[in-house]
Amino acid sequence: MAGSARYVAGVDSSTQATKVLVVDPEDGRVVREARRPHPDGTEVDPRAWWDALAGALGEVGTSDVAAIGVAGQQHGMVLLDEHGEPVRDALLWNDTRSAPDATALIEELGGAAAWAEAVGTVPVASITATKLRWTSRAEPDVADRARRILLPHDWLTWRLRGSPADATTDRGDASGTGYWSTVTGEYRPDLLEMAFGRALEVPRVAEPGEVVGHTPDGLAVSAGTGDNAGAALAIGPAEGEVVISIGTSGAVFTGHDRPSTDASGLVAGFADARGGYLPLLATLNAARVLGVGAALLGVEPDEFDALARAASPGADGLVLLPYLDGERTPDRPDAQGRYVGLTTANGTRENLARATVEGMLCGLADCVDALIDQGVPARRALLIGGGSRSGAVADLAPEVLGLPVEVLSPQEYVALGAARQAAWALHGEEPGWTVARETSRDVTDASISEQVRARYADVRDGRAP
């Protein structure tokens, strides 16, 4: 490693693409970045991720980089044979073929509460353990060849280290597998064997801030983490601050000082990348709801925002249930979206736009409520993601959520969190970077949230005529 190396690199290996940021570890300033696309689909040859990472690193250059960290899409199943080669394409978090296996595993352990108490999370199709069960059931010949199970970020970190005999993960990503417990901080090999039918080699869980190895050309490699834990590491929400990510899908999460064990299955009791916990909820419908609303009205996003702002709170009784293609929170995979309460009096373009924004925000507000029900304080919302750039979302969010709102600056937060972890590993302490908060909105009328959300709840729960 050249003595002039001064930067760190953070990698976000998401479902869609690999993004690499080269960052100054002193202040978190991004000095270079690159992106490479991933193949579409819900199962992907993990070697495609490696090719994308190699291409992106080649573009940004690493001659002045001293350390690197990888944050990756959670839950993906990377099964390797005795030679370290994939035995099949990786099944990604959004592959739902294992939904019946999730139901079977819940029943075999004695119910949802038993899973929540055991590992902090109730299995759904995204969880790695359910994918192991599907493979053992549907592809027994493939399962017979498997010797090791890794997650996407584990696999990339292992390859960066030159594919040594040992592999590592971190507690943030391990907590999404269904066989590592946030309650005990240990693997549950009995649950892995229940899912797969026999033992598999699992990666060692590294400590936060640990250097787990070096690349062949001398870069220190940090433990890495899952994508949501990476974003949380970058943002560093204070107590009572809840992060609401409004991308194509939505995520609501925050740091907490104790594990969550939600038997309803709504709150995933994940760990974070700092040594604490990251209770999280996900929705299938977020920013794309706004896109559908704008398309229905035949307008561009700016005009859609203006229409929504021009209507009165509650859209004169028009409500959107935003479950356009099913929903995860609540668990309604076969649900569809619908507008309810349309009349000749409220059937305006402005009300349609307003109801669309309010409906999406009500879905996210349900997630905040579920966190509060788990004893997680929520006093302020931090908005990130493409949907947070909507002026209507920024304006309406405080009144719908019933919380003050701050919109954070647009950033690749997952990659920035991975870079922050790399700087931590390099220097032995977590850096003190902060992220910019561009827009602040306070609650001006608390009664609006009560009224809008009561009407929405009637529609959501089937009480509306």
Disulfide bonds with the S-S distance in Angstrom:
none
